[in-house]
Amino acid sequence: MMWALSKQGRLLLTVLLCWLCAVLAPLALAAGQNPNYSVVRSATGKFGYINTLGKVVIKPQSESAGYFASNGLATIQLNGKYGYINASGKIVIKPQFDNQREFASNGLATVELNGKWGYINASGKVVIKPQFDVAEDFASNGLAKVKLNGKYGYINASGNAVIEPQFEFGGNFGKDGLALVERNGKEGYINARGEMVIKPQFDKQREFASNGLAKVELNGKYGYINASGDTVITPQFEDAEDFASNGLAKVKLNGKYGYINAGGNSVIAPQFEYASSFGNGLAQVSLNRKMGYINESGDWISDFILPATAAEKKQLANEETARYERERPQREASETRENSRRLCEAQKQTCYATCSGLDSSGGSSYWGCSHQCDKIDCD
């Protein structure tokens, strides 16, 4: 049986659905979904967030800010310490760490305390005590890169060493299960057992991205290889980065940055003086010396530095007035010194002029007078 709604009933239903979306969406985000927000800075130097449409969703108020992780938490800095907020902007782990990173897919985040790195969970509880010189996020195979006593190795989520620290350098494991390492001055790729599976052959190389490609350098140019070590995009770029989750990689060609796909085809033509990799659907770029965000189609979405609000303009004006008043005594003292110097120099010149009228041939009376003028110190 079909329910027939009047025009007024359909309007009320639409309003109700919109209200539910407005109420439930923030609750869902606060419960732990990645909201796809990007960081922006206010005119007063504070950091906040915009959505993919360029709308401010969390007012700039922190000293620094990071991207939201899959658990819906993002790093922020207040009063020199780092903590985490949720998608509503509420602090859920109070700022207390010297440094930190975003949460990994296993629910742990690396934090720094007193020069050592460890791991916390989403409640802020320390689960692996800070003890490492370097610590990175856990990869999809459950291993994280750490540095201890000058060597790199890999631990599991319990903090136990799976591959003992032995490498001069260690990269993160990719989804293909390989990690870039350096031992005895040579770089190659190991598996989760620590076995070398791709031997060194390039000048430099990077970890494998989520699409199974890794950046390599050969003769000063960058390209990409697959997990078998085969070249899939010939080294040709002046600079290049890993492929992002949207399948695009930042590259530099003829002095400008653009983006390519996994086939090596240009998706967004090189045109930017600066560009970042894509994150949360947006990439930060500089075009004609103006910073902002573009989407995956290359459309300009938002300026990085937001226009000053009326309140911020007033704050900036007040700060400028306060600065002017603070510097007034120093400025007036400087002006007084300069005026005194100019007056002294004028007096000195008058003295010399008087001396020149005493004896045009430069007799002893002239030199005695001139010597007295020399004693006038204007410094």
C-alpha positions, 0 to 999 in steps of 0.5 A, a space after each residue: 500500500 502506497 502512502 500519498 503525501 500532500 505537497 505540505 507533507 512532502 515539504 515537512 519530510 524534506 525539512 526533517 531529512 535535512 535536519 537529521 543530516 545536519 544533526 547526525 553528520 557531525 555526530 558521525 564524524 565525531 564518532 571517528 570518521 575521517 572528515 576530509 578536512 584540509 588545514 588553513 591559516 588565518 591572517 593572525 597566524 592561527 590554524 584551522 580547517 576547511 572542507 572540500 568546498 573551501 568552507 571553514 569548518 573548524 575555526 583557526 585557533 591552534 599554533 599548528 595542525 595536522 591532517 585527520 586520520 581514519 579514526 577521526 582525530 587530528 594533531 594540533 599544537 597549543 602552548 607549545 605542546 601537541 594533542 589531538 582533536 576530533 572532527 568537531 574541533 573538541 580536544 580529546 587528548 590534551 596537548 602534552 607531547 613534545 611532538 607527534 604524528 597522525 594515528 595509523 590504521 592500527 589505532 596507534 600514533 607515534 609521540 615524542 617525550 623528552 627526546 624519545 619516541 613511543 606509541 599511544 592509543 586513541 584514548 591517549 594511553 601510552 602502549 609502547 613507552 618512548 624509548 626510540 630515537 626514531 619511530 614511524 607509523 605501523 604499516 599494513 603488515 603490522 610492522 613499524 620502523 624504529 631507530 635504536 642505538 644508531 640502527 634501524 629495525 622493525 617492531 610489532 604492535 607489542 613493541 617487540 623487535 621482529 627485525 633487529 636494528 641493523 640497517 643504516 637506513 630503513 623505510 616503511 613497509 608498503 602494501 606489497 610487503 617490501 621496505 627500502 633499507 640500506 646496509 653497508 652503503 647499499 640500498 635495496 628492498 627487504 620483505 617482512 622476514 628481513 630478506 633482500 628481495 630487490 637488489 640495489 640498481 638505482 642511485 636512489 629509491 623510495 618506499 612503495 606507494 599504495 598502488 605498488 609503485 616506488 620512486 627511483 632516481 637514475 642519472 639525476 632523473 626520477 621515475 617509478 618501478 614495480 614490486 618486481 624491480 621493473 621500470 614502469 615509468 622511465 626516469 625523466 622528471 626533475 623531481 617526483 613524489 610517491 603516488 597518493 591514495 587518489 592515484 596521482 603523483 607530484 612531478 617536476 618538469 621544466 621547472 614546474 610542478 604538475 601531477 601524473 597517473 600510474 601510467 605516467 600520463 599528465 593529469 594536471 599539467 606542470 604549471 605550479 612553482 610549488 606543489 604538495 602531494 594530494 591529501 583528503 582530495 586537495 593538494 596545496 600549490 603555489 601559482 603566480 606566488 599565491 598559495 592555495 588548494 586545488 582539487 583532483 581536476 586542478 580547480 582552485 578551491 581555496 586560498 591557503 591564507 584566509 581573508 581577515 575577518 572584521 574581528 581579525 582586522 581589528 586585532 591586527 590593527 590593535 597589535 600594530 598600534 600596540 607595537 607602534 606605542 612600544 617602539 615609540 621611546 626607542 624611535 623618539 630617542 633615535 630621532 633625538 640623537 639624529 637631530 643632535 648630530 645634525 645640530 652638532 654638524 651644523 655648529 662644526 661647519 659654522 666653526 670652520 667657516 669662522 676660522 677661514 675668515 681669520 687668515 685666508 693664507 692659512 696662518 697659525 691663527 687659522 690652524 689654531 682655530 681649525 684645531 679647536 673645531 676638530 675637537 667638536 665630537 658629533 658621534 
